[in-house]
Amino acid sequence: MNKTLALLTLMLALVACAPEQQKPFTVGIVAPLSGGNAWIGEFVINSLELAKEELNAEGGINGKPILFILEDADNAAKATTAAQKIIGQDNVNILYSVTTPVTAGASTVAEQSSVPLFGFTSVSTYAKKNTWVFSDLRDVVQECKLLGEAALTNGHAKIAFLGNDADFSVECVDTLKTTFVLNGGQIIANEMKPANDPDARTAVTKLKEANPDAIVLFCWPPDCNLIFKQMLELDFVPPFYLPVGLASGANPAAVKDLDKDKLWKTAYAGEQWLNPDQPTPAFSEFRTKAENRMKKSLLGPVDAAIAYDDLYEIALAARNCPEFTNECLRNQLSQTDYTGAAGHIAFNGKHYAARPARVIQYKGGKWAPYP
């Protein structure tokens, strides 16, 4: 009788423990899944899903499967609501935000709730000023600095700026003021355009009247396409400097149905140091898997590789936590030191790291290294 009771007690204990053992490690993803920036959400989610499938095939995180909870948001207000829902109702282990406006909204909620957030954003400000926010992507400051240096080298000392009304544009202008201007350049005009506003003529006309040597244009591809189209209509095609190039103004979608050779006759862009035309074996392997899974070419292959690496960085941090507490995950993320498809990244106790950048130029019908 005692043996039977002991066996029954053991079985009940195992059953009670089973749900906890199988409880997943949940990642709440807030990303543009519809609207003008849905293309970004598409390739980022595809990369994250690929990493999740591989990690779960290896046993997940300490035996627990990784689960995604997706919420659609394309601006800060929607991201705030989505983050509140994911944290309050879904009780996720970590948030992952896609694009700068989404990170702006979600990071505020993450900070207030003391929940780690990993941002797919080129603006590291949120990671710098908050205690629960991390980011790993390209660096706007570095790219705008390099583009300013290229402009001076090319004799374009008087530039105008036109960008989407967003934090990344503000950070780029601030960088140009502290680098380009201090080295002898002038910013003679500065115009911000709300995303998805169908009118760019007013801003473009002001820039044309200012007669700059070149324009720094910082916009998402759908807005760039509108701006480029209206520039052609106004017969104003100056030399361009394009931050976050192949993911924004130098993206094929930015010149869809337009004469790209005329537009980009004199054009330079900031880009990730990793060159997709001279890929590493790890990057080539990732790109093949990601495009096979997506069944089409990646518009931003290096950025997609970073998103893929991001989930591995999160998984490695979580694996070092005996229990998935917010504090442990935050502390372990700050120690990130990882080499993946997009190269090496190290936070060194901080919440962000600047991946190296370079300048490319449009030459002979394609983007090539500069100079």
Secondary structure, 3 states (H helix, E strand, C coil): CHHHHHHHHHHHHHHHHHHHHHCCEEEEEEECCCCCCHHHHHHHHHHHHHHHHHHHHCCCECCECEEEEEEECCCHHHHHHHHHHHHHCCCCCEEEEECHHHHHHHHHHHHHHCCCEEEECCCCHHHHHCCCEEECCCCHHHHHHHHHHHHHHCCCCEEEEEEECCHHHHHHHHHHHHCCCCCCCEEEEEEEECCCCCCCHHHHHHHHHHCCCEEEEECCHHHHHHHHHHHHHCCCCCCEEECCHHHCCCCHHHHCCCCHHHHCCCEEEEEECCCCCCCCHHHHHHHHHHHHHHCCCCCCHHHHHHHHHHHHHHHHHHHCCCCCCHHHHHHHHCCCEEEECCEEEECCCCCECCCCEEEEEEECCEEEECC
